[in-house]
Amino acid sequence: MRLLVSGGGTGGHFFPALEVLKRAKEKGIPTLYVGAQRGIERGFEHAIPGEKLFLELYPFRGVSVGKRVKALLSFWRGISHLRSHTQGDFRTLVFGGYPSVPAGVHTVLKRKPLYLHEQNSVPSMTNRLLSHFGRKVFITFEHSRKFFRGMKVVRTGLPIREELINTKLDKSNAKEALGFKPEAPLVLFMGGSQGARFINNLAVDFAKKTGAPVLLLSGESDFERVSELAQGMENLKVFPFRTDMGLVYSASEVAVCRAGAGTISELSYFEVPAVLIPYPYASGDHQFYNAREIEELGGAFTLRQEEVNLDRVVALVDRVFKNIKSMKASIKSFANPTASELILNEVLED
């Protein structure tokens, strides 16, 4: 029996799929990964274990009618192409995104077992449609359970990147490694993998007003501008990105950031409470509902972007510090570091 895994287009769909593929390799399970030629996954081809297939696919949502027709035709061609790669017994696990459509539909047509993982609190259109044919739906946020009524739903959490597991470091040592004094509480600002100009400006203003040590991950595109703004500010260190995020999380007491599922799960694993400012244009406003679930747990405060002002953010960061012990414990309760293993077991033992 072979495991077909699909999910991509964006990192949010691809990286959790990659972690499950790695677990399957450790167990000696034959796998086939199905992604898109134009998705982020193609750039990580070297990291994908097992057989891989990149189809010429196009997104369906947020495009013109003509491009939607093009997308539908690409899905059909993808389904046809999959036939020659799925001889014999197989079962399929999809993580959403348009690259999952051919794999999911092909699995249904072949009457093979289909499983889904939903990363966010508001499911993608792909997962909502395919879930009607799935044996199980794995979720990250409890909020998404209501979208899968009548389905067998298992809360597994989100697979955390392998390189982060077991990389927790002593906080003082981590701060020194980043160039900060070990005794001073550190506030982390970041806007996601591509950065966020709004978060970057807020970080600079926060560092100026409070004098607190601030670490900002600005994203490549805004790094030069923010670096100029930060000149002469000894308490603010700006990086375009860091590959050693275990070090960054280990050093940080509090984060001010967006509310993507991956970010929240990683903050949870490293016990970093947060002030969450959801990306206002996220599909289905899912980042807001992601953030609210963590706020309800007691591990974060949520601010809509239109509600943000500097004084309010300073006050909320101060509240986090005053309740740091309880908020660390609350946010820690969200992540499941064994999510990859749990998902794989649920699929294989069903």
WOLIN-V850830 format. One record per backbone hydrogen bond with DSSP energy under -0.5 kcal/mol. CO is the residue of the C=O (numbers start at 1). NH is the residue of the N-H. E is the energy in kcal/mol with one decimal. If there is no record, write none. Layout:
{{CO;NH;E} {CO;NH;E}}
This chain:
{{2;4;-0.6} {2;91;-1.8} {3;5;-0.5} {3;32;-2.2} {4;93;-2.7} {5;34;-2.4} {6;95;-2.4} {8;10;-0.5} {9;40;-0.7} {10;13;-0.8} {10;14;-2.1} {11;15;-2.4} {13;17;-0.9} {14;18;-2.3} {15;19;-1.7} {16;20;-1.6} {17;21;-2.1} {18;22;-1.9} {19;23;-1.8} {20;24;-2.4} {21;25;-2.1} {22;26;-1.9} {23;27;-1.4} {24;29;-2.6} {25;28;-1.5} {28;30;-0.5} {30;3;-2.7} {31;51;-1.5} {32;5;-2.6} {33;35;-0.5} {33;53;-2.8} {34;7;-0.9} {35;55;-2.8} {36;39;-0.9} {39;42;-1.4} {40;43;-1.1} {41;44;-1.4} {42;45;-1.2} {44;47;-1.6} {44;48;-0.6} {45;48;-1.2} {47;49;-0.6} {51;33;-2.6} {53;35;-2.6} {53;55;-0.6} {55;37;-3.0} {55;57;-1.4} {60;63;-0.6} {64;68;-1.8} {65;69;-2.0} {66;70;-1.9} {67;71;-2.2} {68;72;-2.6} {69;73;-2.3} {70;74;-2.0} {71;75;-2.2} {72;76;-2.0} {73;77;-2.3} {74;78;-2.2} {75;79;-2.5} {76;80;-2.2} {77;81;-2.3} {78;82;-1.8} {79;83;-0.9} {80;83;-0.6} {81;84;-0.7} {82;85;-1.6} {82;86;-0.6} {83;86;-0.8} {89;2;-1.7} {91;4;-2.9} {92;115;-2.4} {93;6;-2.2} {94;117;-2.5} {96;8;-1.1} {97;100;-2.1} {98;101;-1.4} {99;103;-0.6} {100;104;-2.7} {101;105;-2.8} {102;106;-2.7} {103;107;-1.9} {104;108;-2.0} {105;109;-2.7} {106;110;-1.9} {107;112;-2.4} {108;111;-1.2} {113;92;-2.5} {114;135;-3.3} {114;136;-0.7} {115;94;-2.5} {116;138;-3.6} {117;119;-0.5} {118;140;-0.9} {121;123;-0.6} {124;128;-2.1} {125;129;-2.3} {126;130;-2.5} {127;131;-1.9} {129;132;-0.9} {130;133;-2.1} {131;134;-1.1} {136;116;-1.9} {137;154;-2.6} {138;118;-3.1} {139;156;-1.5} {139;157;-2.1} {141;144;-1.2} {142;145;-1.7} {143;146;-0.8} {144;147;-1.5} {145;148;-1.7} {146;149;-0.7} {148;151;-2.0} {151;153;-0.8} {152;137;-2.5} {154;139;-2.1} {154;156;-0.9} {161;164;-1.9} {161;165;-1.2} {164;167;-1.7} {170;174;-2.5} {171;175;-2.3} {172;176;-2.2} {173;177;-2.1} {174;178;-1.1} {175;178;-0.6} {175;180;-2.8} {176;179;-1.3} {181;184;-0.9} {185;213;-0.6} {186;188;-0.5} {186;253;-2.4} {186;254;-1.5} {187;215;-2.4} {188;256;-3.1} {189;217;-2.3} {190;258;-0.7} {192;195;-1.5} {196;200;-2.6} {197;201;-2.6} {198;202;-1.9} {199;203;-2.3} {200;204;-2.0} {201;205;-2.2} {202;206;-2.6} {203;207;-2.5} {204;208;-2.1} {205;209;-2.4} {206;210;-2.5} {207;211;-1.8} {213;187;-2.2} {214;216;-0.5} {214;237;-2.4} {215;189;-2.9} {216;218;-0.8} {216;239;-2.7} {217;191;-0.9} {219;223;-0.6} {220;223;-1.0} {222;226;-2.4} {223;227;-2.5} {224;228;-1.6} {225;229;-1.7} {226;230;-1.9} {228;231;-1.0} {230;233;-2.2} {232;234;-0.9} {233;236;-1.2} {235;214;-3.1} {235;237;-0.5} {237;216;-2.8} {239;218;-2.4} {240;219;-1.9} {243;245;-1.0} {244;247;-0.9} {244;248;-1.5} {245;249;-2.9} {246;250;-2.0} {247;251;-1.7} {248;252;-1.0} {249;252;-0.5} {253;273;-0.6} {254;188;-3.1} {255;275;-2.7} {256;190;-1.7} {257;277;-3.2} {260;264;-2.5} {261;265;-2.4} {262;266;-2.3} {263;267;-2.6} {264;268;-2.4} {265;269;-2.3} {266;270;-1.9} {267;272;-2.6} {268;271;-1.2} {271;273;-0.7} {273;255;-1.8} {274;276;-0.6} {274;301;-2.0} {275;257;-1.7} {276;278;-0.6} {276;303;-2.7} {279;282;-1.5} {282;285;-2.5} {283;286;-1.6} {285;288;-0.8} {285;289;-1.3} {286;290;-2.5} {287;291;-2.5} {288;292;-2.4} {289;293;-1.6} {290;294;-1.4} {291;295;-2.4} {292;296;-2.7} {293;297;-1.3} {294;298;-0.9} {294;299;-2.4} {294;300;-0.5} {295;298;-0.7} {299;274;-1.3} {301;276;-3.3} {304;307;-1.6} {304;308;-0.6} {305;308;-1.2} {309;313;-2.1} {310;314;-2.7} {311;315;-2.2} {312;316;-2.2} {313;317;-2.6} {314;318;-2.1} {315;319;-1.9} {316;320;-2.1} {317;321;-2.2} {318;322;-2.0} {319;323;-1.3} {320;323;-0.6} {321;324;-1.0} {323;327;-2.4} {324;328;-2.3} {325;329;-1.7} {326;330;-2.0} {327;331;-2.5} {328;332;-1.9} {329;333;-0.9} {330;333;-0.6} {331;334;-1.6} {331;335;-0.7} {336;339;-1.8} {338;342;-2.4} {339;343;-2.7} {340;344;-2.3} {341;345;-2.5} {342;346;-2.3} {343;347;-2.0} {344;348;-2.6} {345;349;-2.5}}
